[in-house]
Amino acid sequence: MKKILILFMLTALIICVICVPAAGCGKTENTKAPEPDTADILKGMREQVSLPEMMDLIDSDLTDIYGIDSADVAMFSGCILGDGYSPDEIVLIKASSEDAAQRIRQSLDARLKSKINEAKSYNPDAYALMQKSRVSVRNVYVSMIVSPDQDRLTEIYDSYFN
């Protein structure tokens, strides 16, 4: 009887040693959402779409143009067409938190509405284009893309998060 009990215990021990580590093999790790660099996204846009010569945005533009507090921004990239007539503008921001992303969204929404109101009276083509533009939020990333190629640029932007 003792031999059977010992044999049973050894068999159970061997099964535990083999099966318990294998049970974790099918486990999926808690994958973190991608956190792309905004400069890489803008570079990818420029490589894949023929954009007009646009001026890169600088740190002070966040406050001066958009009214965004620099403390709300972890990183950003953007460019604007400075001819005073064309509405082309790309702003890509990684906020410092989800709350900051909502404040940034509000600031970019206000900027877009202001541009739409300006164009309404003197530039019908730009007005129509901006009517299709949106400010989007993805976790802590906020973007505003105003361009005749905005559908393609948005696809490129989205591809960095898949």
C-alpha positions as CSV (number, residue, x, y, z in Angstrom):
1,M,0.0,0.0,0.0
2,K,2.8,2.4,0.8
3,K,4.4,1.7,-2.6
4,I,1.1,2.7,-4.3
5,L,0.8,5.8,-2.3
6,I,4.4,6.9,-3.0
7,L,4.0,6.1,-6.7
8,F,0.8,8.2,-6.8
9,M,2.5,11.1,-5.0
10,L,5.5,11.0,-7.4
11,T,3.2,10.9,-10.4
12,A,1.2,13.9,-9.0
13,L,4.5,15.8,-8.4
14,I,5.8,15.1,-11.9
15,I,2.5,16.3,-13.4
16,C,2.6,19.5,-11.3
17,V,6.2,20.2,-12.3
18,I,5.4,19.7,-16.0
19,C,1.9,21.2,-16.2
20,V,2.0,24.2,-13.9
21,P,4.8,26.1,-15.9
22,A,3.1,25.2,-19.2
23,A,-0.2,26.6,-18.0
24,G,1.3,30.1,-18.1
25,C,2.4,29.7,-21.7
26,G,-0.9,30.7,-23.2
27,K,-1.1,33.8,-21.0
28,T,-1.2,37.1,-22.8
29,E,0.8,39.9,-21.3
30,N,-0.8,43.1,-20.4
31,T,0.2,45.0,-23.5
32,K,0.6,48.7,-23.3
33,A,-0.9,51.0,-25.9
34,P,1.7,52.3,-28.4
35,E,3.2,55.7,-27.5
36,P,4.7,57.0,-30.7
37,D,6.8,60.1,-30.9
38,T,4.9,63.0,-32.5
39,A,8.0,64.0,-34.5
40,D,8.1,60.5,-36.1
41,I,4.4,60.8,-37.0
42,L,4.9,64.2,-38.6
43,K,7.9,62.9,-40.5
44,G,5.9,59.9,-41.7
45,M,3.2,62.2,-42.9
46,R,5.7,64.3,-44.8
47,E,7.3,61.3,-46.4
48,Q,4.0,59.8,-47.5
49,V,2.0,62.9,-48.6
50,S,3.3,65.7,-50.7
51,L,2.6,68.6,-48.3
52,P,3.3,72.3,-49.3
53,E,6.3,74.0,-47.7
54,M,5.0,74.5,-44.1
55,M,6.7,76.2,-41.1
56,D,7.4,74.0,-38.2
57,L,5.7,75.1,-34.9
58,I,7.9,76.0,-32.0
59,D,7.3,75.8,-28.2
60,S,6.1,79.4,-27.9
61,D,3.4,78.7,-30.6
62,L,1.6,76.4,-28.2
63,T,0.7,79.4,-26.0
64,D,0.7,82.2,-28.6
65,I,-1.4,80.5,-31.3
66,Y,-3.3,77.8,-29.4
67,G,-3.5,79.1,-25.8
68,I,-2.1,75.7,-24.5
69,D,-0.3,75.6,-21.2
70,S,3.2,74.0,-21.8
71,A,2.8,72.1,-18.5
72,D,0.0,70.1,-20.2
73,V,2.3,69.0,-23.0
74,A,4.6,66.0,-22.9
75,M,5.7,66.4,-26.5
76,F,4.4,68.0,-29.7
77,S,5.1,68.5,-33.4
78,G,3.3,70.5,-35.9
79,C,3.4,72.7,-38.9
80,I,1.4,75.5,-40.4
81,L,1.2,77.1,-43.9
82,G,2.2,80.7,-43.3
83,D,0.7,82.3,-46.4
84,G,-2.2,83.7,-44.5
85,Y,-4.7,82.4,-47.0
86,S,-4.4,78.6,-47.0
87,P,-5.8,76.8,-44.0
88,D,-3.2,73.9,-43.9
89,E,-2.2,73.2,-40.3
90,I,-1.1,70.0,-38.5
91,V,-0.8,69.8,-34.8
92,L,0.1,66.6,-33.0
93,I,0.4,66.6,-29.2
94,K,1.0,64.1,-26.5
95,A,-0.5,65.5,-23.4
96,S,1.0,65.0,-19.9
97,S,-2.3,63.4,-18.7
98,E,-5.8,62.6,-19.8
99,D,-7.1,65.7,-18.1
100,A,-4.5,67.8,-19.9
101,A,-5.6,66.1,-23.2
102,Q,-9.1,67.4,-22.7
103,R,-7.9,70.9,-22.0
104,I,-5.7,70.7,-25.2
105,R,-8.7,69.4,-27.1
106,Q,-10.7,72.4,-26.0
107,S,-7.9,74.8,-27.1
108,L,-7.6,73.1,-30.5
109,D,-11.4,73.1,-31.0
110,A,-11.4,76.8,-30.3
111,R,-8.6,77.3,-32.8
112,L,-10.4,75.3,-35.5
113,K,-13.7,77.2,-34.9
114,S,-11.8,80.5,-35.1
115,K,-10.2,79.5,-38.5
116,I,-13.6,78.3,-39.8
117,N,-15.2,81.7,-38.8
118,E,-12.4,83.6,-40.5
119,A,-12.6,81.6,-43.7
120,K,-16.4,81.7,-43.9
121,S,-16.5,85.3,-45.2
122,Y,-13.5,85.4,-47.5
123,N,-12.3,81.9,-48.5
124,P,-15.1,79.5,-49.4
125,D,-12.7,76.7,-50.5
126,A,-10.8,76.8,-47.2
127,Y,-14.2,77.0,-45.3
128,A,-15.4,73.8,-47.0
129,L,-12.2,72.1,-46.1
130,M,-12.2,73.1,-42.5
131,Q,-15.8,72.1,-42.1
132,K,-14.5,68.5,-42.6
133,S,-11.6,68.9,-40.1
134,R,-11.8,67.5,-36.6
135,V,-9.8,67.6,-33.4
136,S,-9.3,64.0,-32.2
137,V,-8.3,62.6,-28.9
138,R,-6.7,59.1,-28.5
139,N,-5.8,58.5,-24.8
140,V,-3.3,61.3,-24.2
141,Y,-2.7,62.1,-27.8
142,V,-4.5,65.1,-29.4
143,S,-4.4,66.0,-33.1
144,M,-5.8,68.6,-35.4
145,I,-5.2,68.0,-39.1
146,V,-6.4,70.7,-41.6
147,S,-5.3,69.8,-45.1
148,P,-6.7,68.9,-48.5
149,D,-5.1,65.5,-47.8
150,Q,-6.6,65.2,-44.3
151,D,-8.1,61.8,-44.9
152,R,-4.8,60.3,-46.0
153,L,-2.9,62.2,-43.2
154,T,-5.4,60.9,-40.6
155,E,-4.9,57.3,-41.9
156,I,-1.1,57.8,-41.5
157,Y,-1.6,59.2,-38.0
158,D,-3.9,56.3,-37.0
159,S,-1.4,53.8,-38.3
160,Y,1.1,54.8,-35.5
161,F,-1.3,53.5,-32.9
162,N,-2.0,50.1,-34.3
